[in-house]
């Protein structure tokens, strides 16, 4: 999966980018239909310690998944985003399989009606 990382108003080091790529690649275990991903790293100008924001957008055929978290470190925020996206992928797959099952039942009923 192709991931683009954009650090807004600062430059991210290679170690952080590699960490994000490694974590994002694990999402392919849950869905092989992910086309690409975009990661945005932001620093919020506040007095709080938790001022690092990670936003991840995944593009899949027919839908777009998004997660955003704010934490003390980009690594922690990335972990939370990946976990959130993993749950979204599983829910999306369940919905898709339910739709396919319903379509298969309609097709089966349609065939049986034609035979009579």
C-alpha positions in Angstrom: 0.0 0.0 0.0 1.3 3.4 -0.9 1.3 5.8 2.1 2.1 9.5 1.8 3.2 11.3 4.9 2.8 15.1 5.2 4.2 16.9 8.2 2.6 20.3 8.5 4.8 23.2 9.6 7.7 20.9 10.6 9.8 18.2 9.0 9.4 14.6 10.2 12.4 12.4 10.6 12.9 9.2 8.6 12.5 7.1 11.8 9.0 8.4 12.3 8.0 8.0 8.7 9.3 4.4 8.7 7.3 3.7 11.9 4.1 5.1 10.3 4.7 3.0 7.1 5.3 -0.2 9.2 2.1 0.3 11.2 0.0 1.2 8.1 1.2 -1.9 6.3 -0.3 -4.0 9.0 -3.8 -2.8 7.9 -3.3 -4.8 4.7 -3.8 -7.9 6.8 -7.4 -6.9 7.4 -8.2 -5.7 3.9 -6.4 -6.1 0.6 -8.6 -3.6 -1.1 -6.9 -0.6 0.4 -5.6 1.5 -2.5 -3.6 4.2 -0.7 -3.3 6.2 2.4 -2.5 9.7 3.4 -1.1 10.6 6.8 -1.0 14.2 8.2 1.1 15.1 11.1 0.3 18.4 12.9 1.7 20.2 15.9 -0.9 22.2 17.7 0.3 25.5 19.4 -1.1 25.0 22.9 0.5 24.8 26.3 -0.7 21.2 26.7 1.7 18.2 26.4 -0.7 16.3 24.1 -0.2 18.7 21.2 0.7 16.2 18.4 -2.1 15.2 16.0 -2.0 12.3 13.6 -4.7 12.0 10.9 -4.9 9.0 8.6 -7.1 8.7 5.5 -7.4 5.4 3.7 -8.8 5.1 0.2 -10.6 1.9 -0.7 -12.9 1.3 -3.7 -16.3 2.8 -2.9 -15.4 4.4 0.5 -12.9 6.5 2.4 -11.9 5.7 6.0 -10.6 8.4 8.4 -9.1 8.5 11.9 -7.6 11.3 13.9 -6.0 11.3 17.4 -4.2 13.8 19.5 -1.5 12.6 22.0 1.8 13.4 23.6 3.8 11.6 20.8 3.1 11.0 17.1 3.8 7.3 17.7 1.1 7.0 20.3 -1.4 8.9 18.1 -0.5 6.7 15.1 -1.1 3.6 17.1 -4.5 4.8 18.1 -5.4 5.8 14.5 -4.3 2.4 13.2 -6.5 0.7 15.8 -9.4 2.9 15.0 -9.0 2.2 11.2 -8.7 -1.6 11.9 -12.1 -1.5 13.6 -13.6 0.6 10.7 -12.2 -1.9 8.1 -13.8 -4.8 10.0 -17.2 -3.0 10.2 -17.0 -2.1 6.5 -16.2 -5.7 5.6 -19.1 -6.9 7.7 -21.5 -4.5 5.9 -20.2 -5.6 2.5 -20.6 -9.3 3.3 -24.2 -8.6 4.5 -25.0 -6.8 1.3 -23.6 -9.6 -0.8 -25.5 -12.2 1.3 -28.7 -10.2 0.8 -28.1 -9.9 -3.0 -27.4 -13.7 -3.2 -30.7 -14.4 -1.4 -32.6 -12.1 -3.8 -30.9 -13.9 -6.8 -31.8 -17.3 -5.4 -35.4 -16.3 -4.9 -35.5 -14.8 -8.4 -34.3 -18.1 -9.9 -36.8 -20.2 -7.9 -39.7 -17.9 -9.0 -38.7 -18.2 -12.7 -38.7 -22.0 -12.5 -42.4 -22.1 -11.3 
